[in-house]
Amino acid sequence: MRWALVKVCLAVTAMVVVAFAVPLGLVIKEMARDRAFSNAERTAAAIGPTLSITTDRDQLARALATAQTADGDRMSVYVPAAGGNPEIRLGKLRVGADELDGIVRAKTVDVPGGSVWLQPMAVSSTKIAVVEVYVPEAEVTNGVTTAWVVLAGVGIALVIGSVAVADRLGVRMVQPAQRLVGAAHELGEGRLGARVPEDGPTELRLAAVAFNSMADQVVQLLANERELAADLSHRLRTPLTVLRLNAASLGDGPAAEQTRVAVEQLEREVDTIIRTARDAKPQTAVAGPGAGCDAAEVIRDRMAFWSALAEDEGRKVRVAGIDRPVRIPVARGELVAALDALLGNVFRHTPEGTAFAVDVHSGEDAVIVLVSDAGPGILDPEAAMARGKGSGSDGSTGLGLDIVRRLAESTGGDVRIGSSVLGGTEVRIWVQVDQRGGRGPGEGRRGRGHRGRERKGLVSTFNRSRSLP
């Protein structure tokens, strides 16, 4: 588009320049010729008064010498013979006498090296003298070449200027289009934050507005899909955990064993479906400012569900830090899925009667959620986190920790596994509340001094306050 606009502007400007420059050049040439012969006419008129008074040779010679131009012998006088008087020739005549006889009006005659101006003047009723003024070719074309060079320079400058202006206009048109193409490629590659500045010509600006609106809609649709996947995880995994625990209490027998095998098979199939759904989607950005949920309210709701199952299995449950609202920049469905995943792991991997606790503490720019139990613990926390990143082993799919890790990293936080004060495993979820000072997923640590001290302070507060009733 840019080069097409430049070519069109070049062609149009060149045609305009030619259309004006060629006639103007010819007019300049004609004006120079008219100027030269006008000067010759004025020079010839200077000897007219003398010819009207006398035809004496000596007087005419003196008048001719006075009227001659500074260039030398360029004017001559011819008086034909009449009434017994001989003809008079003064100066260098460049036209023959036979051509001078009978001239009744001024005219120009081409001669070698230029032209002559022939001016007839009546000296009597029967005799007409002719004044001849020589005009060299250099005088006829004087200044024409310079004028043509200037005119050509102006024309070339106009063409170059028009091309430069067309190029700048082309850039203004092409750059928004290129940005739109680049953003479309980025969006197609899964970079959902790609947007186009809404500037440029009206049509491209409207296209940018439409593209940004489409990209926002895509992000929203993918966010809804992600939330649906998290909700699917929570809705399917939680009943399966209860079903598996109930199947474990059926006792011995072929029917009980078949039920347990069927439940395990169903759980594996559900894990496969959930893993496929999570891996098939690109990760979307966290919702914008003002989005999120009340972590305290969500934990109260989920603990009310899990407490009934814990009572059936004789597990002691402790919850702390949910007596006041705790806002975090995480969708409710994602937090529900993460909590259900961690609590489901407690019921799945610890014996009946094992106590567990959920603690929440909020600071100015971060919230810590601790899920701890009194079970046998995890011998290799790093391997467990590796399973959470998709390398499942030891019969564990790692989906639970993967859900939790993605939730924390979406806010700039992280997840750590350690030993709890109850003697078992502690999963510590660090949720960054202040997004301006947080870290994006996968980024290195930043602000280790201040945030590290604050994090240690938050954890120390938990460690001093956690104990089972």
ZIURBEL-V987800 format. One line per field, one symbol per residue. ss: DSSP state (h for helix, s for strand, l for the rest). A space follows every 50 residues. Layout:
ss->???
This chain:
ss->lhhhhhhhhhhhhhhhhhhhhhhhhhhhhhhhhhhhhhhhhhhhhllhhh hhhlllhhhhhhhhhhhlllllllsssssllsllsllsssllllllhhhh llllllsssssllssssssssslllllssssssssshhhhlllhhhhhhh hhhhhhhhhhhhhhhhhhhhhhhhhhhhhhhhhhhhhhllllllllllll lhhhhhhhhhhhhhhhhhhhhhhhhhhhhhhhhhhhhhhhhhhhhhhhll lllhhhhhhhhhhhhhhhhhhhhhhhhhhlllllllllllllsshhhhhh hhhhhhhhhhhhllllssssllllllsslllhhhhhhhhhhhhhhhhhhl lllllssssssslllsssssssslllllllhhhhhhhhllllsllsllhh hhhhhhhhhhlllsssssslllllsssssssslllllllllllllllhhh hhhhhhhhhhhhhhhllll
